[in-house]
Amino acid sequence: MMQATAALHTLIAAGESLTLELKKSTAEKDRACRSLCALANGQGGQVVFGVTPTGKVVGQKVTDRTLEELAQEFQGFEPPLFPQLQRIPVIEGDAPGLEVLLVQVERATQAPVSFRGVPYERVLNTTRVMPRATYQRLLIESMHATDRWEMQAAWVAALTP
């Protein structure tokens, strides 16, 4: 438990980045999912709930309902993403029972990923709607790997004199 807390502090010490987004609470789950989508379209990364954008650990009460609501939001990813969730108890301060949620996604193998029909990308420490040209390029690249005409079976016609 202390190891997870130390790792959390190391992670958030550098602040928001291309691979890290900080959210004060799961009340911001919609915006967090946009960031998870952007992270999956990039190189992967984490969203941490219970930490202010300035890096202050505030924690939050995590209930079954909190986790159900997050899981519901995760249904908005297409193709589906399966973020890993880690609960880290807040030790410092006078906040017994509060936790930080660390949500991690890997780089998507089936990019581009969209959230509620909109693709997002990460630019430095911000999340934005992916430009159409980028989205189209990623779509073509993902289809090109398997559906290329060069990869199709060739039919040989027998020549008869």
Stockholm file with secondary structure:
# STOCKHOLM 1.0

chainA/1-161         MMQATAALHTLIAAGESLTLELKKSTAEKDRACRSLCALANGQGGQVVFGVTPTGKVVGQKVTDRTLEELAQEFQGFEPPLFPQLQRIPVIEGDAPGLEVLLVQVERATQAPVSFRGVPYERVLNTTRVMPRATYQRLLIESMHATDRWEMQAAWVAALTP
#=GR chainA/1-161 SS CHHHHHHHHHHHHTCSBTTEEEESSGGGHHHHHHHHHHHHHTTCEEEEETBCTTSCBCCBCCCHHHHHHHHHHHTTEESCCCCEEEEEECCSSSCTTCEEEEEEECCCTTCCCEETTEEEEEETTEEEECCHHHHHHHHHHHHHTTSCGGGSCCCCCCCCC
#=GC SS_cons         CHHHHHHHHHHHHTCSBTTEEEESSGGGHHHHHHHHHHHHHTTCEEEEETBCTTSCBCCBCCCHHHHHHHHHHHTTEESCCCCEEEEEECCSSSCTTCEEEEEEECCCTTCCCEETTEEEEEETTEEEECCHHHHHHHHHHHHHTTSCGGGSCCCCCCCCC
//
